[in-house]
Amino acid sequence: MDSSLIDNYLNWLKSQYRIEQLNGSDEIVTPFTNSIGDNITIYASSNPDGTITLTDDFDTIGDLEMMGMNFDTLTRKKYLNSILRNYNVQCVDKELFVVGERMNFPDMKQRLMQAIIHIDDLLMTRQEKYSGFFKSDVYQFFEKNDFGGLKTYRPYGESGNNYVVDYTIPLKGNRPFRFINFTNTSSFSTIAMTGAMYGDISNGLEYNLSNSEFIIIYNSQMSRPSRKSMNIAEKYDLRLIPWENKSEIMMLK
């Protein structure tokens, strides 16, 4: 794949953001949508000590609760805390936020956005036909079948940002580095953000498009990728594998 495609995509993605100045903060409307179809919006404000705060202004958990999601169960609390820990995001009174130096804005924004999308993904667990948590099932499958990879790997991209990848299988012989994310959904927002992440990682010093590949294992019981999602995955060399296709997943070893 021509790396200029990634550059074109990132330029397009940047043009889709809208920023409006409010009293004491900037409203950043992203091109990514949540489970109810709204654009994910975050807010940036300056602190007296010179740091900045990025917040979701209570929207993520608030919207999910309005749709019937109960965050008081022990299992969901544990899963929520796991997401917060992985992306180093704080949650106080159901507000998601990060605090840091202004120069670290790209990394802060990326961590907050990834946490929001993963927490929003919890809506899919409300459906009765899905009794467990998808990531846990996939991790157990990988462990049982000895895939020999690294859980929650954190590679750096060309930008200097580091990312959280659910599972990475190292380079060996003709097998490339395999970055693997697990998701309940195969929505356009999830795949587009993964494309931006892989573009940054593959343009870095350690990895490139010839020695690595990015795979998304999605929960085919919940949903299947739209044509729009499949097009962007194909354009940016993201490999989509449904969880039901265990034979293809086994070939990743």
Buried (B, 14 or more C-beta within 10 A) or exposed (E): EEEEBBEEBBEEBEEEEEEEEEEEBBBBBBBBBBBEEEBBBBBBBEEEEEBBBBBBBEBBBEBBEEEEBEBEEEEBEEBBEBBBEBBBBBBEEBBBBBBBEEEBBEBBBBBBBBBBBBBBBBBBBEEEEBEEBBBEBBBEBBEEEEBEBEEEBEBBBBBEBBBBBBBBBEEEEEEBBBBBBBBBBBBBBBBBBBBBBBBBBBBBEEBBBEEBBBBBBBBBBBBBBEEEBBEBBEBBBBBBBBBEEEEEBEEBB
